[in-house]
Amino acid sequence: MEKKKFEAMLVLLVPQVIHLIVKNYPYDEITAAKEFYNSKVYSFLEQEDTKLWHLSALTLFNMFDEEKQTGIVTFPEEA
């Protein structure tokens, strides 16, 4: 995927994940964004070759939630 298309995908996807974090955690948007940007899930998402960018925001949120609860990131079968 071209770098510009990949970056555009992240620009669309990341705010959706942050919105889900705000809905499910006692965080404001700034805190939610910091938490997500500092997560292992986001570090994997930034790497185009992991193909996490094709997952839904809900799936990425679930991965983030699992990481917060257990410290482990599990890749779904479709990843």
C-alpha positions as CSV (number, residue, x, y, z in Angstrom):
1,M,0.0,0.0,0.0
2,E,1.3,3.5,-0.8
3,K,2.5,5.4,2.2
4,K,-0.1,8.2,1.7
5,K,-3.0,5.7,1.6
6,F,-1.7,3.9,4.7
7,E,-1.4,7.2,6.6
8,A,-4.9,8.2,5.4
9,M,-6.3,4.9,6.7
10,L,-4.7,5.6,10.1
11,V,-6.1,9.1,10.2
12,L,-9.6,7.6,9.7
13,L,-9.2,4.6,12.0
14,V,-7.4,6.0,15.1
15,P,-10.1,8.6,16.1
16,Q,-12.7,5.8,16.0
17,V,-10.7,3.7,18.4
18,I,-10.1,6.7,20.7
19,H,-13.9,7.3,20.7
20,L,-14.4,3.7,21.8
21,I,-11.8,4.1,24.5
22,V,-13.6,7.3,25.8
23,K,-16.9,5.4,25.8
24,N,-15.5,2.4,27.8
25,Y,-12.9,3.9,30.1
26,P,-13.1,6.9,32.5
27,Y,-10.8,8.9,30.1
28,D,-11.2,12.2,28.4
29,E,-10.2,12.3,24.7
30,I,-6.6,13.5,25.5
31,T,-6.0,10.8,28.0
32,A,-7.5,8.2,25.7
33,A,-5.4,9.3,22.8
34,K,-2.2,9.2,25.0
35,E,-3.1,5.7,26.2
36,F,-3.8,4.4,22.7
37,Y,-0.7,6.0,21.2
38,N,1.5,4.5,23.9
39,S,0.0,1.0,23.6
40,K,1.5,-2.0,21.9
41,V,-1.6,-2.2,19.7
42,Y,-0.8,1.2,18.2
43,S,2.8,0.3,17.7
44,F,1.7,-2.7,15.7
45,L,-0.9,-0.7,13.9
46,E,1.8,1.8,12.8
47,Q,3.7,-1.0,11.0
48,E,2.0,-1.5,7.7
49,D,3.3,-5.0,7.3
50,T,1.3,-6.2,10.4
51,K,-1.9,-5.5,8.3
52,L,-3.8,-4.4,11.5
53,W,-4.9,-1.3,9.5
54,H,-7.6,-3.5,7.8
55,L,-9.3,-4.4,11.1
56,S,-12.3,-2.6,12.4
57,A,-12.1,0.1,15.1
58,L,-14.0,-2.2,17.4
59,T,-11.5,-5.1,16.9
60,L,-8.6,-2.7,17.5
61,F,-10.4,-1.4,20.7
62,N,-10.9,-5.0,21.9
63,M,-7.2,-5.6,21.3
64,F,-6.3,-2.4,23.3
65,D,-8.7,-3.5,26.1
66,E,-7.1,-6.9,26.3
67,E,-3.7,-5.3,26.5
68,K,-4.8,-3.0,29.3
69,Q,-6.4,-5.9,31.2
70,T,-3.6,-8.5,30.7
71,G,-0.6,-6.8,29.2
72,I,-0.8,-9.2,26.3
73,V,-1.8,-8.4,22.7
74,T,-3.5,-11.2,20.8
75,F,-3.9,-10.9,17.1
76,P,-7.3,-12.0,15.8
77,E,-7.5,-14.7,13.3
78,E,-8.4,-12.3,10.5
79,A,-5.2,-10.2,11.1
